[in-house]
Amino acid sequence: MSKIEQNKEKKKQAILAAAKSVFLSGGYSSASMDGIAAQAKLTKQTLYRYFPSKIELFQATLQQIGESYNDRYSQHLALEGTRDALIAFAIEFMQFHLSQEHIATQRLLIAEATQAPEIVESFMSIGPDDTNSALKAFFNERFNLQQPNIKIELWLGMLLAPRSEALLGMSVLNEQQIEQHAIEATDMLLLGIQ
């Protein structure tokens, strides 16, 4: 990567870090491109060269938050033992969905969905298609299920159940509790399949 490309990437990452901070602390509607540029220590013109609109910047911020986890979910599905693969996936899935960033994003979406419906559309457009595809392939291969959608949805719903309390400001599960919840939800899934 050339020095110019490195500099561009550095600016882009500074913008995304500033945007994440501004969006998650103050909300989408009250966020301004001026404020994000100032926090990134760049001019507004530079910000607009990278992201022509606030909604595009918001979508890029959401993608960056989710990127690191999506690949890690699927990696676990390559484990040889079916139960081990599902539990490892479940733990990683729960850790992401109970992370402070994700909880803050969910709160933002809930609070501003009626004022700025475009943010929900952005969130849904970058949804877990890769994860769903990987899970469907896994269930088809390991369990010979041609239509595993309902079982996947029910299992993911069990894994996401503790998020409701976190969204309401109650305590978030610790690592040991996440692991125990993941094991129990996965064992219930496996009992339902066999």
C-alpha positions in Angstrom: 0.0 0.0 0.0 1.5 3.4 -1.0 1.9 6.3 1.4 -1.1 8.0 -0.2 -3.3 5.0 0.1 -2.2 4.6 3.8 -3.1 8.2 4.4 -6.5 7.8 2.8 -7.2 4.7 4.9 -6.1 6.5 8.1 -8.5 9.4 7.4 -11.3 7.0 6.6 -10.8 5.1 9.9 -10.6 8.4 11.8 -14.0 9.4 10.2 -15.6 6.1 11.1 -14.3 6.2 14.7 -15.6 9.8 15.1 -18.9 8.9 13.5 -19.4 5.8 15.8 -18.7 7.9 18.8 -21.1 10.7 17.7 -23.9 8.4 16.5 -23.8 6.1 19.6 -23.5 8.9 22.2 -25.9 11.5 20.7 -28.0 9.7 18.2 -28.4 9.8 14.5 -30.8 12.8 14.2 -28.8 15.1 16.3 -25.4 14.1 14.7 -24.0 16.6 12.3 -21.4 16.2 9.6 -19.7 19.3 11.1 -19.4 17.6 14.5 -18.1 14.4 13.1 -15.6 16.2 11.0 -14.4 18.2 14.0 -14.1 15.1 16.1 -12.1 13.3 13.3 -9.9 16.5 13.1 -10.7 16.9 9.4 -12.4 19.5 7.3 -16.1 19.0 6.4 -15.0 18.9 2.7 -12.7 16.0 3.4 -15.5 14.2 5.2 -17.8 14.6 2.3 -15.2 13.3 -0.1 -15.2 10.0 1.8 -18.9 9.9 2.7 -21.3 12.1 0.5 -24.1 11.9 3.0 -24.9 11.2 6.7 -26.9 8.1 5.9 -23.9 6.6 3.9 -21.6 7.4 6.8 -24.1 5.8 9.2 -24.3 2.7 7.1 -20.5 2.4 6.8 -20.3 2.8 10.6 -22.8 -0.1 11.1 -20.8 -2.2 8.7 -17.6 -1.6 10.5 -19.2 -2.5 13.9 -20.5 -5.8 12.5 -17.6 -6.8 10.2 -15.3 -8.2 12.7 -17.9 -10.5 14.2 -19.6 -11.9 11.0 -16.6 -13.7 9.8 -15.8 -15.0 13.3 -19.3 -16.5 13.6 -18.9 -18.6 10.5 -15.4 -19.8 11.3 -16.8 -21.7 14.2 -19.1 -23.7 12.0 -16.0 -25.3 10.4 -15.3 -27.2 13.7 -15.5 -31.0 13.3 -17.9 -31.6 16.2 -21.4 -30.4 15.5 -22.3 -29.5 19.1 -18.9 -27.8 19.6 -19.3 -25.8 16.4 -22.8 -24.6 17.4 -21.7 -23.7 20.9 -18.7 -21.8 19.7 -20.9 -20.0 17.2 -23.5 -19.3 19.9 -21.0 -17.8 22.3 -19.5 -15.5 19.7 -22.9 -14.5 18.5 -24.1 -13.7 22.0 -20.9 -11.8 22.9 -21.5 -9.5 19.9 -25.2 -9.0 20.5 -24.5 -8.2 24.2 -21.6 -5.9 23.5 -21.9 -2.2 24.5 -21.6 -1.1 20.8 -24.4 -3.4 19.7 -26.7 -2.5 22.6 -26.0 1.2 21.9 -26.9 0.7 18.2 -30.1 -1.1 19.1 -31.1 1.6 21.5 -30.4 4.2 18.8 -32.5 2.3 16.2 -35.4 1.9 18.6 -35.3 5.6 19.8 -35.1 7.1 16.3 -36.9 4.7 14.0 -40.0 6.9 13.7 -38.0 10.1 13.1 -35.4 8.6 10.7 -36.7 5.4 9.2 -33.8 5.4 6.8 -31.5 4.3 9.6 -33.5 1.1 10.1 -33.5 0.5 6.4 -29.7 0.9 6.4 -29.4 -1.5 9.4 -31.6 -4.1 7.7 -29.7 -3.8 4.4 -26.4 -4.8 6.0 -28.0 -7.7 7.9 -26.7 -11.1 8.5 -27.2 -12.7 5.0 -23.7 -14.3 5.1 -24.4 -15.6 8.6 -27.8 -17.0 7.6 -26.4 -18.6 4.5 -23.6 -20.2 6.5 -26.0 -21.5 9.1 -28.4 -22.9 6.5 -25.5 -24.7 4.8 -24.3 -26.1 8.2 -27.8 -27.3 9.1 -28.3 -28.9 5.7 -24.9 -30.6 5.8 -24.9 -31.7 9.4 -28.6 -32.5 10.0 -29.8 -33.1 6.4 -32.4 -30.4 6.9 -33.5 -28.8 3.6 -35.6 -26.1 5.2 -33.9 -25.2 8.5 -35.1 -21.6 8.7 -37.6 -22.1 11.6 -35.1 -24.1 13.7 -32.4 -21.5 13.1 -34.7 -18.6 14.0 -35.8 -20.3 17.2 -32.3 -21.0 18.2 -31.1 -17.5 17.5 -34.1 -16.2 19.4 -33.1 -18.2 22.4 -29.5 -16.8 22.1 -30.8 -13.3 21.8 -33.2 -13.5 24.8 -30.8 -11.9 27.3 -30.5 -8.8 25.1 -33.9 -7.5 26.2 -32.7 -7.0 29.7 -29.5 -5.3 28.5 -31.5 -2.9 26.3 -33.5 -1.9 29.4 -30.3 -1.1 31.2 -30.2 -4.2 33.4 -27.0 -6.1 33.9 -25.4 -7.9 30.9 -24.5 -11.6 31.3 -20.8 -12.2 32.1 -18.7 -14.6 30.0 -19.5 -17.6 32.2 -23.2 -16.9 32.0 -23.0 -16.3 28.2 -21.3 -19.7 27.8 -23.9 -21.5 30.0 -26.8 -19.8 28.1 -25.2 -20.8 24.8 -24.8 -24.4 25.9 -28.3 -24.8 27.2 -29.9 -23.1 24.1 -27.8 -25.3 21.8 -28.7 -28.5 23.7 -32.4 -27.6 23.4 -31.9 -27.1 19.7 -30.2 -30.4 19.3 -32.9 -32.2 21.2 -35.5 -30.7 18.9 -33.6 -31.9 15.8 -33.0 -35.5 16.8 
